[in-house]
Amino acid sequence: MIYNTQQRRMPLPEYGRSIQNMVNHALSIEDAAERQRCANSIINIMGSMFPHLRDVPDFKHKLWDHLAIMSDFKLDIKYPYEIIRKENLITKPDVIPYPSSKIRYKHYGRTIEVLIKKATEFPEGDEKNNLVALICNHLKKDYIAWNKDTVDDRKIADDLAELSKGELRMDDDIIRLMAQRLAQNYRPRTNQNSGRSNNNPRRKY
């Protein structure tokens, strides 16, 4: 018995050994018309293996590309599409640029630094103060998430001043706005049993 691991490696194993054998047979056909009919039959069988993709744009085109790949681009037939080039199979994707600037405090993250920079560009007024209060609340939340401890407002004030290069301050007005924002977002839990009569006769000690 010959195991698959002992056979030649398939370029596209998702189609299985049987389809690959059909492609190999097509390569051995000398008559051009018969070779074309064989290729068309192989494409139909390949398409029936993925019926959920029939409505996908360019599905047929991809099947012919796959046929060319499985034949190592040696199948001499008339392709109905311009098939992929062999040299394009090994091209590397473009390098994705990543930001190279360092984050001053990683537990705060990049977004906070962007918000702080934006806040420094705002004119003085309620809009700027509310944005600074939002930033300070986020600084406190992120600090506690990483340090698992309470945080002193002085620590947040110092970090805000450092990250904004002294342009933003956490003064009494900002602290008041911070408390207001927290109060607006606070939703106390409602007792699902409230309003229901307690008919439990057990004594409570």
N, CA, C and O of each residue as an XYZ file, in Angstrom:
820
protein
N       0.836     -1.196      0.000
C       0.000      0.000      0.000
C       0.875      1.252      0.000
O       1.843      1.351      0.754
N       0.520      2.190     -0.848
C       1.264      3.445     -0.930
C       0.488      4.519     -0.184
O      -0.666      4.792     -0.515
N       1.099      5.122      0.806
C       0.451      6.176      1.583
C       0.630      7.523      0.876
O       1.545      7.718      0.075
N      -0.284      8.443      1.207
C      -0.200      9.777      0.595
C       1.114     10.470      0.923
O       1.634     11.236      0.112
N       1.649     10.207      2.105
C       2.912     10.824      2.490
C       4.074     10.343      1.630
O       5.125     10.981      1.582
N       3.878      9.209      0.948
C       4.931      8.671      0.098
C       4.801      9.153     -1.343
O       5.697      8.932     -2.158
N       3.692      9.810     -1.656
C       3.467     10.277     -3.009
C       3.971     11.715     -3.172
O       4.370     12.378     -2.214
N       3.934     12.149     -4.400
C       4.410     13.491     -4.712
C       3.511     14.526     -4.048
O       2.289     14.378     -4.035
N       4.104     15.550     -3.511
C       3.345     16.592     -2.831
C       2.475     17.352     -3.817
O       2.913     17.694     -4.915
N       1.220     17.615     -3.407
C       0.273     18.302     -4.287
C       0.376     19.811     -4.104
O       0.500     20.290     -2.977
N       0.328     20.569     -5.204
C       0.380     22.034     -5.081
C      -0.820     22.601     -4.329
O      -0.680     23.541     -3.546
N      -2.018     22.019     -4.572
C      -3.244     22.474     -3.903
C      -3.941     21.249     -3.304
O      -4.842     20.690     -3.928
N      -3.540     20.833     -2.120
C      -4.092     19.610     -1.525
C      -5.569     19.686     -1.190
O      -6.198     18.654     -0.957
N      -6.146     20.897     -1.161
C      -7.567     21.007     -0.820
C      -8.466     20.360     -1.866
O      -9.622     20.051     -1.576
N      -7.953     20.148     -3.085
C      -8.745     19.490     -4.112
C      -8.635     17.970     -4.050
O      -9.437     17.272     -4.671
N      -7.681     17.458     -3.332
C      -7.553     16.012     -3.174
C      -6.691     15.361     -4.240
O      -6.369     15.955     -5.270
N      -6.330     14.118     -3.953
C      -5.448     13.375     -4.847
C      -6.136     13.017     -6.157
O      -5.480     12.963     -7.197
N      -7.448     12.771     -6.130
C      -8.147     12.364     -7.343
C      -8.128     13.464     -8.395
O      -7.884     13.195     -9.572
N      -8.383     14.699     -7.980
C      -8.348     15.808     -8.934
C      -6.940     15.999     -9.475
O      -6.758     16.282    -10.659
N      -5.950     15.845     -8.614
C      -4.570     15.986     -9.070
C      -4.233     14.909    -10.104
O      -3.530     15.177    -11.078
N      -4.735     13.696     -9.888
C      -4.511     12.621    -10.861
C      -5.183     12.943    -12.194
O      -4.640     12.615    -13.249
N      -6.351     13.577    -12.163
C      -7.017     13.977    -13.399
C      -6.178     15.004    -14.156
O      -6.055     14.946    -15.379
N      -5.604     15.945    -13.402
C      -4.753     16.948    -14.042
C      -3.526     16.293    -14.659
O      -3.114     16.644    -15.765
N      -2.946     15.338    -13.939
C      -1.777     14.627    -14.472
C      -2.141     13.861    -15.748
O      -1.352     13.782    -16.690
N      -3.360     13.297    -15.756
C      -3.802     12.586    -16.958
C      -3.974     13.554    -18.124
O      -3.610     13.236    -19.256
N      -4.531     14.741    -17.849
C      -4.713     15.737    -18.907
C      -3.376     16.126    -19.524
O      -3.292     16.387    -20.724
N      -2.347     16.164    -18.711
C      -1.017     16.506    -19.234
C      -0.489     15.455    -20.202
O       0.336     15.754    -21.065
N      -0.965     14.235    -20.056
C      -0.474     13.150    -20.912
C      -1.256     13.004    -22.211
O      -0.870     12.218    -23.076
N      -2.354     13.752    -22.363
C      -3.173     13.647    -23.573
C      -2.496     14.424    -24.702
O      -2.160     15.599    -24.550
N      -2.301     13.750    -25.835
C      -1.609     14.385    -26.956
C      -2.550     15.199    -27.835
O      -2.150     16.239    -28.358
N      -3.785     14.752    -28.009
C      -4.730     15.448    -28.874
C      -5.201     16.729    -28.191
O      -5.675     16.689    -27.056
N      -5.074     17.861    -28.873
C      -5.389     19.160    -28.276
C      -6.869     19.284    -27.925
O      -7.212     19.786    -26.854
N      -7.758     18.826    -28.829
C      -9.194     18.940    -28.576
C      -9.615     18.085    -27.391
O     -10.391     18.523    -26.542
N      -9.107     16.882    -27.342
C      -9.436     15.990    -26.223
C      -8.866     16.538    -24.910
O      -9.500     16.444    -23.859
N      -7.668     17.107    -24.990
C      -7.045     17.702    -23.801
C      -7.877     18.879    -23.292
O      -8.002     19.082    -22.084
N      -8.447     19.656    -24.224
C      -9.295     20.790    -23.835
C     -10.584     20.298    -23.174
O     -11.032     20.856    -22.173
N     -11.185     19.220    -23.761
C     -12.406     18.669    -23.171
C     -12.135     18.117    -21.782
O     -12.970     18.247    -20.887
N     -11.001     17.517    -21.600
C     -10.639     16.976    -20.291
C     -10.471     18.100    -19.272
O     -10.910     17.979    -18.129
N      -9.836     19.189    -19.691
C      -9.645     20.339    -18.799
C     -10.983     20.939    -18.390
O     -11.178     21.305    -17.231
N     -11.923     21.040    -19.367
C     -13.246     21.585    -19.052
C     -13.976     20.701    -18.048
O     -14.657     21.203    -17.154
N     -13.834     19.384    -18.194
C     -14.482     18.460    -17.260
C     -13.887     18.590    -15.863
O     -14.603     18.531    -14.864
N     -12.581     18.767    -15.805
C     -11.929     18.928    -14.500
C     -12.424     20.196    -13.808
O     -12.668     20.196    -12.602
N     -12.568     21.271    -14.572
C     -13.058     22.529    -13.998
C     -14.469     22.358    -13.441
O     -14.784     22.877    -12.370
N     -15.320     21.627    -14.170
C     -16.684     21.403    -13.694
C     -16.698     20.602    -12.397
O     -17.485     20.887    -11.495
N     -15.839     19.617    -12.308
C     -15.767     18.817    -11.082
C     -15.231     19.660     -9.931
O     -15.737     19.577     -8.812
N     -14.219     20.462    -10.198
C     -13.666     21.338     -9.153
C     -14.718     22.315     -8.643
O     -14.811     22.569     -7.442
N     -15.518     22.866     -9.574
C     -16.550     23.809     -9.177
C     -17.635     23.159     -8.335
O     -18.174     23.786     -7.423
N     -17.964     21.887     -8.640
C     -19.001     21.189     -7.874
C     -18.554     20.872     -6.452
O     -19.382     20.568     -5.593
N     -17.256     20.941     -6.201
C     -16.758     20.687     -4.847
C     -17.032     21.856     -3.914
O     -17.040     21.682     -2.696
N     -17.257     23.040     -4.463
C     -17.499     24.237     -3.654
C     -18.744     24.953     -4.183
O     -18.636     26.066     -4.698
N     -19.931     24.332     -4.063
C     -21.145     24.952     -4.630
C     -21.516     26.278     -3.979
O     -22.176     27.113     -4.597
N     -21.088     26.475     -2.718
C     -21.426     27.725     -2.023
C     -20.634     28.912     -2.563
O     -20.914     30.056     -2.207
N     -19.642     28.648     -3.422
C     -18.833     29.737     -3.969
C     -19.182     30.069     -5.417
O     -18.518     30.893     -6.046
N     -20.210     29.437     -5.937
C     -20.527     29.644     -7.351
C     -20.924     31.078     -7.663
O     -20.674     31.572     -8.763
N     -21.547     31.751     -6.686
C     -21.981     33.125     -6.911
C     -20.917     34.147     -6.545
O     -21.149     35.351     -6.662
N     -19.760     33.684     -6.106
C     -18.676     34.594     -5.753
C     -18.040     35.134     -7.037
O     -17.739     34.360     -7.946
N     -17.833     36.447     -7.122
C     -17.208     37.000     -8.332
C     -15.839     36.367     -8.602
O     -15.057     36.110     -7.687
N     -15.583     36.129     -9.877
C     -14.293     35.577    -10.341
C     -14.048     34.155     -9.846
O     -12.905     33.697     -9.848
N     -15.109     33.437     -9.417
C     -14.906     32.071     -8.940
C     -14.366     31.180    -10.061
O     -13.414     30.425     -9.860
N     -14.988     31.275    -11.252
C     -14.523     30.482    -12.379
C     -13.077     30.812    -12.740
O     -12.281     29.931    -13.066
N     -12.760     32.100    -12.674
C     -11.398     32.527    -12.990
C     -10.401     31.865    -12.044
O      -9.336     31.411    -12.464
N     -10.756     31.816    -10.776
C      -9.861     31.213     -9.791
C      -9.683     29.721    -10.049
O      -8.597     29.176     -9.849
N     -10.753     29.061    -10.496
C     -10.639     27.627    -10.790
C      -9.627     27.380    -11.907
O      -8.826     26.449    -11.824
N      -9.659     28.204    -12.943
C      -8.699     28.041    -14.038
C      -7.277     28.367    -13.566
O      -6.311     27.740    -14.001
N      -7.165     29.345    -12.680
C      -5.846     29.620    -12.090
C      -5.339     28.397    -11.325
O      -4.168     28.031    -11.431
N      -6.221     27.776    -10.562
C      -5.832     26.605     -9.775
C      -5.452     25.432    -10.673
O      -4.520     24.684    -10.376
N      -6.184     25.282    -11.773
C      -5.839     24.220    -12.716
C      -4.436     24.436    -13.272
O      -3.662     23.487    -13.399
N      -4.111     25.675    -13.601
C      -2.766     25.974    -14.110
C      -1.713     25.686    -13.047
O      -0.641     25.168    -13.361
N      -2.006     26.012    -11.813
C      -1.048     25.773    -10.727
C      -0.834     24.281    -10.529
O       0.300     23.832    -10.362
N      -1.936     23.496    -10.547
C      -1.809     22.052    -10.325
C      -1.078     21.351    -11.469
O      -0.510     20.275    -11.280
N      -1.094     21.961    -12.650
C      -0.358     21.389    -13.785
C       1.038     21.971    -13.898
O       1.748     21.703    -14.867
N       1.438     22.770    -12.909
C       2.741     23.437    -12.927
C       2.893     24.300    -14.177
O       3.991     24.476    -14.706
N       1.753     24.834    -14.633
C       1.700     25.735    -15.786
C       2.183     25.057    -17.080
O       2.677     25.717    -17.995
N       2.030     23.731    -17.134
C       2.482     22.977    -18.311
C       1.331     22.468    -19.165
O       1.559     21.849    -20.204
N       0.068     22.727    -18.729
C      -1.087     22.235    -19.474
C      -1.348     23.148    -20.663
O      -1.711     24.313    -20.499
N      -1.158     22.607    -21.859
C      -1.284     23.383    -23.095
C      -2.741     23.357    -23.551
O      -3.149     22.470    -24.301
N      -3.516     24.331    -23.094
C      -4.918     24.454    -23.470
C      -5.229     25.930    -23.705
O      -4.395     26.805    -23.473
N      -6.459     26.184    -24.173
C      -6.914     27.560    -24.346
C      -7.678     27.973    -23.091
O      -8.810     27.542    -22.873
N      -7.056     28.802    -22.279
C      -7.698     29.268    -21.043
C      -8.687     30.380    -21.368
O      -8.358     31.289    -22.130
N      -9.888     30.325    -20.808
C     -10.877     31.393    -21.069
C     -10.562     32.699    -20.339
O     -11.191     33.726    -20.592
N      -9.589     32.651    -19.437
C      -9.180     33.844    -18.693
C      -7.658     33.977    -18.779
O      -6.946     33.033    -19.124
N      -7.199     35.155    -18.461
C      -5.758     35.350    -18.333
C      -5.336     34.809    -16.975
O      -5.658     35.389    -15.938
N      -4.621     33.706    -16.988
C      -4.298     33.031    -15.736
C      -3.123     33.708    -15.036
O      -2.365     34.472    -15.634
N      -3.006     33.405    -13.779
C      -1.941     33.965    -12.967
C      -0.583     33.498    -13.485
O      -0.453     32.380    -13.984
N       0.405     34.342    -13.367
C       1.753     33.982    -13.800
C       2.480     33.230    -12.700
O       2.273     33.489    -11.514
N       3.314     32.320    -13.094
C       4.027     31.485    -12.133
C       4.916     32.316    -11.224
O       5.042     32.018    -10.036
N       5.532     33.352    -11.771
C       6.437     34.171    -10.960
C       5.687     35.004     -9.929
O       6.267     35.451     -8.940
N       4.387     35.211    -10.166
C       3.599     35.983     -9.202
C       3.211     35.189     -7.967
O       2.743     35.759     -6.982
N       3.403     33.877     -8.014
C       3.056     33.041     -6.857
C       4.037     33.206     -5.711
O       3.711     32.889     -4.567
N       5.217     33.689     -5.998
C       6.242     33.786     -4.957
C       6.546     35.237     -4.587
O       7.489     35.509     -3.844
N       5.747     36.161     -5.104
C       5.976     37.559     -4.748
C       5.533     37.814     -3.308
O       4.523     37.280     -2.850
N       6.290     38.621     -2.622
C       5.990     38.932     -1.232
C       5.083     40.164     -1.161
O       5.210     41.074     -1.981
N       4.171     40.197     -0.187
C       3.317     41.386     -0.043
C       4.125     42.586      0.402
O       5.220     42.454      0.948
N       3.566     43.757      0.160
C       4.239     44.987      0.578
C       4.357     45.048      2.093
O       3.479     44.582      2.819
N       5.435     45.621      2.546
C       5.665     45.748      3.978
C       4.694     46.774      4.556
O       4.558     47.877      4.025
N       4.017     46.405      5.651
C       3.087     47.308      6.308
C       3.869     48.200      7.265
O       4.549     47.704      8.164
N       3.776     49.506      7.077
C       4.523     50.399      7.975
C       3.897     50.424      9.366
O       2.678     50.521      9.504
N       4.723     50.339     10.376
C       4.283     50.417     11.757
C       4.837     51.692     12.395
O       5.933     52.140     12.060
N       4.068     52.265     13.314
C       4.577     53.483     13.976
C       5.850     53.180     14.759
O       5.929     52.197     15.495
N       6.828     54.036     14.587
C       8.126     53.811     15.227
C       8.311     54.641     16.488
O       9.260     54.417     17.239
N       7.419     55.597     16.731
C       7.576     56.432     17.918
C       7.231     55.641     19.175
O       6.362     54.770     19.152
N       7.912     55.949     20.256
C       7.726     55.236     21.503
C       6.566     55.819     22.289
O       6.271     57.011     22.197
N       5.909     54.961     23.068
C       4.834     55.377     23.958
C       5.442     55.658     25.327
O       6.135     54.812     25.891
N       5.179     56.845     25.854
C       5.793     57.239     27.134
C       5.358     56.325     28.262
O       6.200     55.800     28.991
N       4.061     56.124     28.418
C       3.523     55.212     29.416
C       2.651     54.178     28.700
O       1.566     54.502     28.216
N       3.125     52.955     28.637
C       2.425     51.937     27.863
C       1.062     51.592     28.449
O       0.162     51.179     27.717
N       0.898     51.757     29.764
C      -0.399     51.415     30.352
C      -1.473     52.429     29.964
O      -2.662     52.139     30.094
N      -1.083     53.603     29.494
C      -2.052     54.577     28.998
C      -2.354     54.361     27.517
O      -3.482     54.578     27.073
N      -1.368     53.942     26.769
C      -1.574     53.651     25.360
C      -1.409     54.863     24.455
O      -1.240     55.993     24.914
N      -1.462     54.590     23.147
C      -1.260     55.619     22.140
C      -2.455     56.554     22.027
O      -2.286     57.748     21.784
N      -3.664     56.023     22.199
C      -4.859     56.847     21.999
C      -4.905     58.021     22.961
O      -5.277     59.131     22.577
N      -4.525     57.779     24.216
C      -4.532     58.857     25.205
C      -3.548     59.955     24.810
O      -3.847     61.140     24.963
N      -2.398     59.576     24.311
C      -1.420     60.574     23.885
C      -1.967     61.419     22.738
O      -1.730     62.625     22.677
N      -2.704     60.770     21.824
C      -3.307     61.512     20.709
C      -4.365     62.479     21.227
O      -4.447     63.621     20.776
N      -5.187     62.008     22.190
C      -6.218     62.878     22.754
C      -5.607     64.071     23.490
O      -6.097     65.197     23.393
N      -4.540     63.806     24.218
C      -3.883     64.893     24.950
C      -3.328     65.931     23.984
O      -3.473     67.132     24.208
N      -2.704     65.475     22.925
C      -2.169     66.412     21.925
C      -3.301     67.227     21.303
O      -3.152     68.425     21.062
N      -4.430     66.571     21.045
C      -5.563     67.275     20.461
C      -6.131     68.303     21.437
O      -6.529     69.399     21.043
N      -6.163     67.925     22.733
C      -6.707     68.845     23.739
C      -5.861     70.100     23.862
O      -6.392     71.177     24.132
N      -4.553     69.979     23.669
C      -3.694     71.157     23.766
C      -3.958     72.154     22.648
O      -3.608     73.328     22.764
N      -4.580     71.686     21.552
C      -4.855     72.561     20.415
C      -6.206     73.248     20.535
O      -6.521     74.143     19.751
N      -7.018     72.827     21.526
C      -8.341     73.431     21.694
C      -8.217     74.812     22.328
O      -7.337     75.033     23.160
N      -9.083     75.739     21.947
C      -9.108     77.039     22.650
C      -9.690     76.864     24.046
O     -10.443     75.926     24.309
N      -9.332     77.769     24.920
C      -9.832     77.690     26.287
C     -11.359     77.805     26.293
O     -11.941     78.602     25.558
N     -11.999     76.979     27.153
C     -13.454     77.009     27.238
C     -14.010     75.703     27.736
O     -13.261     74.798     28.106
N     -15.330     75.602     27.747
C     -15.999     74.416     28.288
C     -15.659     73.162     27.487
O     -15.489     72.087     28.062
N     -15.562     73.292     26.176
C     -15.279     72.119     25.346
C     -13.918     71.526     25.693
O     -13.772     70.309     25.803
N     -12.931     72.387     25.861
C     -11.601     71.907     26.218
C     -11.600     71.301     27.616
O     -10.992     70.253     27.835
N     -12.272     71.947     28.561
C     -12.306     71.440     29.929
C     -12.975     70.073     30.003
O     -12.505     69.193     30.725
N     -14.062     69.885     29.268
C     -14.737     68.597     29.261
C     -13.868     67.509     28.635
O     -13.885     66.361     29.078
N     -13.107     67.877     27.602
C     -12.203     66.911     26.991
C     -11.087     66.526     27.958
O     -10.733     65.351     28.052
N     -10.534     67.491     28.670
C      -9.481     67.203     29.654
C     -10.027     66.333     30.778
O      -9.342     65.423     31.246
N     -11.262     66.604     31.219
C     -11.876     65.783     32.257
C     -12.060     64.348     31.776
O     -11.836     63.402     32.533
N     -12.464     64.186     30.527
C     -12.597     62.845     29.936
C     -11.250     62.136     29.912
O     -11.156     60.955     30.248
N     -10.213     62.856     29.516
C      -8.869     62.275     29.457
C      -8.415     61.851     30.853
O      -7.868     60.760     31.015
N      -8.631     62.685     31.849
C      -8.200     62.362     33.212
C      -8.914     61.130     33.750
O      -8.300     60.299     34.419
N     -10.199     61.008     33.463
C     -10.925     59.818     33.899
C     -10.377     58.557     33.234
O     -10.284     57.500     33.859
N     -10.017     58.687     31.959
C      -9.424     57.540     31.263
C      -8.042     57.218     31.833
O      -7.679     56.048     31.950
N      -7.281     58.234     32.182
C      -5.973     57.994     32.781
C      -6.125     57.216     34.085
O      -5.366     56.281     34.343
N      -7.096     57.596     34.904
C      -7.331     56.907     36.172
C      -7.765     55.459     35.932
O      -7.300     54.541     36.607
N      -8.659     55.271     34.968
C      -9.146     53.920     34.680
C      -8.026     53.018     34.171
O      -7.903     51.871     34.602
N      -7.215     53.535     33.259
C      -6.109     52.737     32.717
C      -5.054     52.465     33.776
O      -4.477     51.378     33.821
N      -4.804     53.449     34.625
C      -3.800     53.274     35.678
C      -4.227     52.160     36.632
O      -3.421     51.298     36.983
N      -5.486     52.178     37.049
C      -5.976     51.161     37.977
C      -6.018     49.786     37.315
O      -5.766     48.777     37.974
N      -6.333     49.734     36.027
C      -6.398     48.452     35.317
C      -5.053     47.754     35.301
O      -4.992     46.524     35.329
N      -3.963     48.529     35.256
C      -2.623     47.939     35.199
C      -2.000     47.779     36.584
O      -1.237     46.840     36.814
N      -2.313     48.672     37.490
C      -1.649     48.631     38.792
C      -2.473     47.936     39.875
O      -1.960     47.630     40.952
N      -3.750     47.690     39.587
C      -4.613     46.984     40.539
C      -4.575     47.637     41.911
O      -4.533     46.945     42.929
N      -4.589     48.937     41.943
C      -4.513     49.643     43.217
C      -5.199     50.991     43.047
O      -5.475     51.426     41.929
N      -5.466     51.634     44.156
C      -6.035     52.971     44.064
C      -4.994     53.937     43.500
O      -3.791     53.684     43.562
N      -5.473     55.028     42.959
C      -4.573     55.985     42.349
C      -4.843     57.363     42.939
O      -5.994     57.758     43.126
N      -3.793     58.069     43.221
C      -3.887     59.423     43.766
C      -4.093     60.405     42.619
O      -3.463     60.285     41.568
N      -4.986     61.385     42.829
C      -5.207     62.399     41.803
C      -3.928     63.157     41.463
O      -3.764     63.641     40.343
N      -3.042     63.256     42.418
C      -1.777     63.957     42.150
C      -0.946     63.216     41.108
O      -0.262     63.833     40.291
N      -1.013     61.881     41.148
C      -0.283     61.087     40.167
C      -0.844     61.343     38.764
O      -0.086     61.519     37.810
N      -2.165     61.361     38.645
C      -2.794     61.633     37.353
C      -2.470     63.039     36.885
O      -2.205     63.255     35.703
N      -2.488     64.011     37.812
C      -2.173     65.391     37.461
C      -0.734     65.511     36.960
O      -0.463     66.225     35.994
N       0.178     64.812     37.620
C       1.584     64.856     37.196
C       1.760     64.230     35.820
O       2.475     64.768     34.976
N       1.101     63.080     35.591
C       1.225     62.416     34.290
C       0.602     63.250     33.181
O       1.132     63.312     32.072
N      -0.526     63.891     33.482
C      -1.160     64.755     32.485
C      -0.254     65.920     32.120
O      -0.125     66.273     30.948
N       0.369     66.511     33.120
C       1.267     67.630     32.859
C       2.480     67.186     32.048
O       2.941     67.901     31.159
N       2.990     66.004     32.364
C       4.161     65.503     31.633
C       3.820     65.173     30.190
O       4.552     65.546     29.273
N       2.700     64.466     29.983
C       2.331     64.059     28.628
C       1.928     65.247     27.758
O       2.085     65.208     26.538
N       1.411     66.296     28.382
C       1.014     67.491     27.624
C       2.099     68.549     27.611
O       1.894     69.654     27.109
N       3.259     68.205     28.167
C       4.385     69.142     28.235
C       3.999     70.428     28.969
O       4.390     71.534     28.596
N       3.218     70.229     30.025
C       2.848     71.349     30.878
C       1.714     72.207     30.377
O       1.395     73.222     30.998
N       1.085     71.831     29.260
C       0.036     72.670     28.697
C      -1.335     72.383     29.295
O      -2.232     73.220     29.192
N      -1.522     71.221     29.918
C      -2.810     70.868     30.506
C      -2.644     70.679     32.010
O      -1.643     70.128     32.469
N      -3.638     71.141     32.776
C      -3.583     71.022     34.228
C      -4.887     70.408     34.735
O      -5.963     70.683     34.203
N      -4.775     69.577     35.767
C      -5.949     68.991     36.401
C      -6.274     69.832     37.640
O      -5.904     69.472     38.758
N      -6.960     70.940     37.431
C      -7.272     71.840     38.542
C      -8.630     71.471     39.154
O      -9.212     70.440     38.817
N      -9.123     72.320     40.051
C     -10.374     72.027     40.757
C     -11.557     71.938     39.796
O     -12.440     71.100     39.975
N     -11.579     72.804     38.771
C     -12.677     72.751     37.807
C     -12.684     71.426     37.044
O     -13.746     70.859     36.784
N     -11.503     70.939     36.689
C     -11.414     69.670     35.963
C     -11.844     68.523     36.866
O     -12.544     67.613     36.420
N     -11.434     68.556     38.131
C     -11.825     67.501     39.069
C     -13.346     67.479     39.244
O     -13.943     66.407     39.340
N     -13.970     68.655     39.285
C     -15.426     68.722     39.402
C     -16.094     68.135     38.162
O     -17.075     67.401     38.279
N     -15.579     68.448     36.986
C     -16.139     67.892     35.756
C     -15.936     66.378     35.688
O     -16.790     65.654     35.177
N     -14.799     65.906     36.207
C     -14.556     64.463     36.238
C     -15.624     63.758     37.061
O     -16.164     62.732     36.649
N     -15.923     64.321     38.233
C     -16.943     63.726     39.107
C     -18.316     63.754     38.443
O     -19.083     62.799     38.567
N     -18.629     64.833     37.744
C     -19.912     64.936     37.062
C     -20.042     63.884     35.957
O     -21.097     63.269     35.797
N     -18.971     63.686     35.207
C     -19.007     62.702     34.127
C     -19.173     61.301     34.679
O     -19.903     60.490     34.109
N     -18.498     61.007     35.791
C     -18.644     59.692     36.402
C     -20.059     59.483     36.921
O     -20.609     58.387     36.816
N     -20.648     60.537     37.483
C     -22.009     60.426     38.003
C     -23.013     60.203     36.869
O     -23.988     59.470     37.032
N     -22.770     60.831     35.735
C     -23.670     60.654     34.595
C     -23.605     59.237     34.036
O     -24.610     58.699     33.572
N     -22.429     58.643     34.083
C     -22.258     57.295     33.533
C     -22.598     56.206     34.532
O     -22.667     55.034     34.163
N     -22.811     56.567     35.783
C     -23.073     55.552     36.814
C     -24.515     55.083     36.726
O     -25.441     55.893     36.712
N     -24.697     53.789     36.666
C     -26.027     53.190     36.630
C     -26.128     52.192     37.780
O     -25.584     51.092     37.683
N     -26.816     52.553     38.872
C     -26.913     51.624     40.003
C     -27.717     50.386     39.637
O     -28.644     50.440     38.828
N     -27.346     49.287     40.239
C     -28.067     48.048     39.990
C     -29.440     48.098     40.646
O     -29.586     48.528     41.790
N     -30.435     47.652     39.902
C     -31.786     47.599     40.444
C     -32.038     46.230     41.018
O     -31.658     45.219     40.428
N     -32.680     46.195     42.169
C     -32.999     44.931     42.816
C     -34.220     44.331     42.155
O     -35.312     44.897     42.211
N     -34.030     43.171     41.524
C     -35.120     42.541     40.804
C     -36.246     42.112     41.738
O     -37.385     41.931     41.307
N     -35.923     41.950     43.017
C     -36.941     41.506     43.967
C     -37.668     42.659     44.630
O     -38.572     42.454     45.440
N     -37.250     43.925     44.267
C     -37.891     45.072     44.902
C     -39.325     45.182     44.432
O     -39.623     44.967     43.257
N     -40.208     45.516     45.348
C     -41.621     45.661     45.019
C     -42.397     44.378     45.146
O     -43.624     44.382     45.055
N     -41.686     43.256     45.361
C     -42.372     41.986     45.509
C     -42.579     41.697     46.990
O     -41.709     41.970     47.818
N     -43.699     41.163     47.296
C     -43.983     40.825     48.691
C     -43.201     39.600     49.090
O     -43.045     38.669     48.300
N     -42.723     39.595     50.276
C     -41.932     38.473     50.783
C     -42.834     37.597     51.631
O     -43.185     37.948     52.758
N     -43.206     36.452     51.073
C     -44.092     35.540     51.775
C     -43.330     34.439     52.496
O     -43.917     33.463     52.965
N     -42.029     34.608     52.577
C     -41.239     33.591     53.233
C     -41.441     33.695     54.743
O     -41.112     34.719     55.341
N     -41.972     32.657     55.356
C     -42.277     32.748     56.792
C     -41.065     32.514     57.673
O     -41.160     32.577     58.899
N     -39.913     32.241     57.045
C     -38.746     31.928     57.888
C     -38.324     33.141     58.677
O     -38.406     34.276     58.206
N     -37.881     32.887     59.860
C     -37.378     33.965     60.697
C     -35.991     34.384     60.219
O     -35.206     33.562     59.747
N     -35.714     35.652     60.348
C     -34.389     36.186     59.992
C     -33.667     36.541     61.272
O     -34.171     37.309     62.091
N     -32.524     35.997     61.434
C     -31.733     36.248     62.628
C     -30.602     37.227     62.326
O     -29.822     37.562     63.217
